[in-house]
Amino acid sequence: MFVVNIDGSNVVDLGPGSAPAWSDEGTRIALSSNGLYVVNAADGSQRTLITNDLEVDRISWSGGGLVFSKLVATPGVYDTFRVNPDGSSRELFRPAGASPLGEPSWYPHPNAAIAVGSGARCLYKTNTSSAVQVLSTCNQAYPSVSPDGSSVLSTAIGSNNLVVSPLSGASPQTVAQFGLQADWGRRPRTAMLTTLASGQWSTPAALAGDTDAYTAASAVTVMPDNGSMGQTLQQVVSVGSDGRAYHRAQRVDGSWTPNAPIPGVGGSSAGFYARRVAIGGAKDGSAQMVVVGWDDLVYHGMRYANGSWSGMNLLDGADGAANFAARDAAIAICCDSSTSPGAAQVVANGLATGPVFHRARLSDGRWLPFQQVTGLLNSTRLAVAVDAATSNTYVLATAAPLGIVRQLRYANGAWDAWIASSNSAGATDVSLAISNNAGSVVAKVAYVDSLGQLQYLERADANRQYAWTLPLTTQVLMPNARSVSVSNTAAGAEVLAAQMQPQQ
């Protein structure tokens, strides 16, 4: 088996093997060769036996480890197993007593895969406790789940067409004829940082110079204490290649701490699996996060000035609900001081139809309940920022077909109105920072447009509705962006984006 660049250069011999599967971060490959092995992709070194399983015909690797199918009976009966990349916790990856399942592909969740059932060859979402049929159409082979978990690419037996089937139940689409096995493109993402000073943006560069770091989404907060209380200048949270939330910080000497998993529920060292992450910093050196977990529920966590963590805590929902299932969540801090973490303003949107809700965490740790911000449905991405001078809270949301829409919550708790913003049709992600200079309120808006370009603009008089409808010229900061986060700096602003990098 070999690794080779797409131009034919840099051929690397990995030794004997078949059924290769890349790790998410692109540094290792799992393969079958009289056993299941993992090797370094760069040079084939550290060839490590993971399991002694023979007759392995398919491997899939993601945050939950490795899933693979192996021959368990003749003629041609395969079943699906899961194992950690270090060889531990090998287990049958279907319920006991269920029919065998083969040809697995990880669903983007740490504990589920899509696999093919025996007999009619229907597709099932499976783990150790359940196996649920996901599509009404059967006679499928070699399923491959899209990176966002929305669709399955498979071969239709009989026609041999490659078909994309939305898991929502929408009509499948034939993408190629006479195909056999195919996979979705997966391009590495790197957290890229650019700063605004004296009216000029710096050339985007990998965060902390770490060009090999993979992130699915990242968020940054420039610490308002300037490092005096917590000894950090800025803090970053991101979703890593294994699906867990990670944290790193820039120290006052300019160096960066290494990426480290954020403690999970109850402070668990196993970490926390996340879809979306957001962070806000306070003048006492603390930082608060809201995270949408793999279970689609909203959690809150706090990193104190001394570097310790609260662990992630599940937030209750609106109207007495035990939890809040969301598409996205965002957080901003206000009314903080060197001795107080301030109040956290949190927004989240409902998972089913995308209504926006708001709640606040007071400086003493008490929470006010979620309340709906009426007048908008079908929102997807959210941003929130606070005007420190007035304590007014600004909310942005992406919502088709409007693009970006703005809402304003006054310090007295009254809401303004949703206003559609110009220059924003097709926006897929958005972030916001607010500055106030002697009563002149400026909204610093960064967003990813429909082409993946990271756009930036500033709106003066942001507290006025008309300011959001004025057509303005935007600046393109970088191409191929997938997520964006903006934070105020003393000199202007800082933008952090997860950027798709070229395939090697």
N, C-alpha and C positions, 0 to 999 in steps of 0.2 A: 504494500500500500504506500502511496506517495502523496505528499502535499506539494502543490506547484502554484505559482502565481498565474493569473489569468493570461499573461503574455508568454507563458511557457518557461519563465526563468525561475531560479532558486528552487530546484527540485530537491525535496527532502524525502529520503527513504525511511518510512516508519516501521519497516519490517513486515512480516506476513500478517494479513488481516482482511476482514470484510465488514460490511454493515457499519461504516464509520458514522460517528456523531460528534459534532463540535460542542465544546462547552460554551456557555453564553458569552463569556468574556473573550473567547477565541484563542486561548492559550493551550488547551488540552484537547485530545481526541480520545473518545472511547471506541473500541473496536472488538471484533470477535475473532479469536484464533485459538481454537481448543481451550476456550475459556474467555471470559470478558476482561479486557485490559484497558488501562488508561495510559496514554503516553503524552509527552510534551510535543506540541505541534511544531515547535521551532526546529527541533533536531532529532526527534524520536527518542530522546533520552527518558530516563526514569519510567521505563515500561513496567507497569505495576499490575499484577494480577488482582482483580477485584472479586471475581467469583470463578468457580470451576465449571460453570454451566457450559454445556456443549450444544451444538446445533442451534446457536443463536442466529435469528434471521433479521431482527430489527432492533435498533437501540435509539432511544430518545433521551436527551439530557437537558435538564432545566433546574430551576431553583430547588425543586423537591428531590433532586438526585437523578438516578438513572432508572428508566423503565425499559424493559426489553422483553421480547418474546422468544421462547425456545420450544423446540419440539418435545412434546410430552407423551405422544402416542402416535402410532401409525394407523392408517396412512395420513400424514400431514396434519396432525392435530397440534396446534401451538397454544401456549398459555402465557400470560403476562405477569411479570415480576417487577418489583422495585428494590433498589439497593442504594445505599449511600455511596458517594464517590470513593470513600475509604474502605468499602467492602462490608461495612456493618449494616445491621438491620435489614438483611435480605428477607423479603416477604412476598407471598402471593398477592398480586394487586387486583383482586376481585373478591367479592364476598364468598365465604365458604358455602359450598353447595351450588353456586351459580355455574353456568356452562362456561367452558374455556373461552378466553378472549385473546386475540393475537394482533400483531402489527400495531403496537401502541404508538401514540404521539402525545407528548405532554400537553395537557390543557394548561394555560398560563395561570396556574394556581399551585401552591406547594403540595397539594395532595389530591390531584385528579389527573386522569389521562383519558384520551379518546382511543378506543380499540375496537376491533372487528370481532363480532360474535361468530361462532361456528354455525353451520347450517345455512340460514338465509343471508348471512354476512351483513347484518345490520350493524350500525355504529352505536356504541355505548359509551357514556361517560362513567368511568369506573374508579373506585379506590377499594380499600379493604372492607368497607362497610356497605357499599351500594354499587349497583350497576344499572344505569337508567338509559333507555334508548333515547337518542337525541334527534334522529331524523326519521321521517316516515318512509323514506326511500331506502331500500336495502340493496343487496348485491354490490357492495362497495369493497374496494381494496386500497391498501396503502394510504390511510388517512394521514393528513398533515394539518395540524391546527394552526391557524393564523396567529402571529405574535400577540395580537390584541384579544384573542380568544373569541372573536365574533363569528368565524367561519371555518369550515373544513374543506380542504382540497383533497380530492380522492379520485380514484380511477373507477369508472362505472363499468362493471363486468358486463360483457356482451358487446358494447360499442367501443370499449377501450378509450372512451373520451375522458379527458381530465375535466372535472367538474368542481366548481366552488359552490358550496351549500351553506347559506347563512344559518347559524344555529337558532336564529329567531323564528325559523320556519318559512322565511321568504323563499321565493322561487330560486332554484339552483341555476347556475349559469355555466355553460360549456366554455372553457377557455382554450382548449386545444383538442385536436382529434388524434386518436391513435397514440395516446400517452400511456405510460406504464407507472413510473414513479416520479414524483416531483416534490419540491419543497418550496416554502416561502422564502423570499429574500430576507436576510437578517444582517443589517449593517451596523457596525459598532457605533455607539454614541459616546461622546466625550463632553464633559462639562467645560464650556468655553466662557471665559470672563473678559469683559471689556468695560472700560471706565471712561466717564465724561469729565473733562477738566478744561477750563479756559475755552469752552465751546468746541473742543475737539475730542473725538472718540479714539481710544487706543486701538491698536490692531488686536483682534480677538486672539486669545492665547489659552491653552489648556490650564485649567485651575491647578495652581500649585506646581505647574510644569509637568503634571502627570498625564502624559499623552496616552498612556495605556489604560487609564481608568475608564470603566464603563459605567454609564448612568442612563437609566430610562427616563428620569426626571430629576430636577434639582431645584433647590430654593436657597436664597441667600438673605441674610440680614447683616447690615453694617451696624455694629454695636454703638448705641448712642452715648455710652460712657467713655468711648475712645480707649477702652482697655483699662481704665483706671480702677474699676471694681472687679471685673472678672478676668483681667489680663488677656482678653482676646479682642482683636480689632473687628473681626467678622466671623460669622458662623454659617456653615453650609450643611444642609441635609439633602440626601439624595436616595434614589432607589437603585441598588446595585444589581450586578448580574445575577445574583442568586435570589432576587426579589425582596431582600430585606432592606430596611431603612438604615442608612449610615449617616454618621456625623463627622465633620472635621472642622477645625477652627484655625484661624490665623493668629498666632501669638503676637505680642507687642513688639517682638524683635523681628517680625516679618516672616518667620518660619511658620510652617503648617504642621498641625498634628496629623498623624496618619488617619485614614478612614477607619472608623470603628463602628461596629453594629450598635444601634440604639437599643438599650434594654427594653425588653418587651413587657407584656402585662405582668404586674407584680414584680417588676424589675428583673424578669427572666433574662439570663445570659444568652439564651437561644436567639434573642433578637425579636424583630417584629417584621412580618411580611406586609408590604405596603404597595398601593397603587399610586397614590398621590401624596405629596408632602408639602407642608408650608411651615414657615418659621418667622417669628418676630422677636426682636431683642429689646431689652429694657435698660434704663440707666443704672440699675443696681447690679448689672452684669449678668442677669439671668436671661434665659431665652425660653419661649414657649412655642410648642408645635401643635398643629392639628394634622392628623394623618387619616387618609381613607385606607383601611386595611384590605387584605385580600378577601375578607368576608363582606366588603362593601360598607362596613360600618365606620363611623367617625370616632376617633380616639384623640385624647389630649395628653401631652406629656410636657415636662418641664426640666430644663437643665439649669441648675443653680450656679451662682457665680463661682463656687468652689469646685465646679466640675462634676458634682454628683447629679444623679438623675432621680426623677420621681417614678420612672417606669410609665408605661402607656396605660391610660385609664379610659374605659369605654364611656362615651357621653350618652346620656339618656336622650330620648327624642321629644318631639312636640306632643302636647296634649296628653302627657302621662305615659307615652310609649317608652319601652325599656331601652330602645336604642334608636339610632338615626342612620338609615341606609342612604348613601349619598353618591352622586357622581363626582363631586369635588368638594373641597373645603379650603378656606383661607383664613388667615389670622393677622391682626395688627394690634399693636400695643399703644395705649395712651395713658396720660396722667401718671406716669412713672417718675421716680426720683432716685437718688442714690441710696435711699433706704426702703424703697417700695418697688415691687414688680409692676405696679400699675394695673390697669384694667385691660383685659384682652377682648377685643371685638372679633367675633367669629361668625363667618357665614358658611352655609352649606346648602346644597341643592338636592332635592329629593331624587331618589334613584329612578322612580317610575316615570314621572312626567316633568321633572326638572324645575319645580317651584323653588324659590329662594327663601331661606330662613336665616334669621339672625339671633344671636344670643351673646351675652357678655359674661366674662369671668371677672369678678370684682377683686380688688387688691388683697382682700382677706381670704381669697380662695373660694368664696361662695359663687354659685352659678345662677344667673337669671335664665329662665326657660327659653327654649327656641320659640320664636314667633315668626309667622310667615310675613314676608315682604310682598304684599299683593301686587298684582298687575303684570306678572311675567311668568311664563311657563317655557318649557323646553330649553332651559339654559344648560350649558355643558361645562364651561370653565368659569372660575370665579377669581376675583381679586378684591382686596380690601386694604384701605389705608386711612390713617387718621391725621387730620390737621392738628398738630400739637398746640397751635395758638388758640384754637377755638373748640377743640375736642369734637368737631364734626367728623363723621365717619363717611367715607366715600366707598361705594361698592360698584365694581364693574362685573359684567357677565357677558359671555358669548352666547348668542341665541340666534339660530337661523330663523328667517332669512335676514334679520336685522343687522347682524354683525355684533359689534360691541355696544352694550347699553349701559347707561350710568344711572345710579341712584344715590341719594344723599340723605343720611340720617343726622339730624341736628342734635346738638348736645342735650337738648331738652327731651329727646326721644321721638320727636315728630319726624315723619318721612316726607321727602319731596316727591318726585315722580321719576319713572323710568324714561330716560331720554336716549334715543338712538344716536350713536356717535357717527359722524362722517368718517371717511377714510378707513372703514373697518369691515366691509362686507367679506364674508368667508373666513374671518379670523378663527383660528383653531385653539389658541391659548392666549392669555392676557395677564399682565401684571401691572401694578400701579404703585407709585410713591407720590406723596403730597408734600410740597414745601410752601411756607408762608413767610413772605418778606414784607414786613410792615403793612400787612393787610392784603397784599397781592398774593392770591392763592394760585399756585401752579400745579397742574396734574402732569406727572411724568408717566407716560403710557408706553409700555413695550408690549408688542404682540406678534404672534406668528400668523402670517397671512396664508391664504389658500395655496400659495406656491411654496410654502415652507420658508419664506424669507422673514428674518427677524426685523421688524419695523419699530421705529421709535419716533415719538413726537411729544411736544409739550403744549398743554392748553392753559393759557392764562385765564384768569377769572373763572376758575374751575367751579366755583360755588354758584355760578350763573348758568341757567339752562342753555342760553343761546351759545355759550362758549363751546358746547359739545357738538353743535350742528355746523359750525364753521368749517369749510373745507381748508385743510392745512397740508403743507408739504411734509412728507415723512422722510426719515433717513433709514436706509437699509444698512443694518449693522453686520449681518452675516447671512449666508444661504443655509438651507438644509437644517433649519432649527425644528425642534419638536416640542420643547417646553421652554418657558421663559420666567425669569424672576428679576425684579428691579428693586433697588434699595437706594435711599438717599445717602450721599456722602457730603463731606464738608465742601468739596470742590464742585459737586454736581450730582452725578448718579453713577451707579454701577449696575451692569446687567449680566446675569448668569443664564446661560442657555444650554440645553442638551442638544448637541449638534450631531447629525449623522455624518460619519466619516466615510471616505471612499473604501470600497472593498479592496483588500490586499491580494 
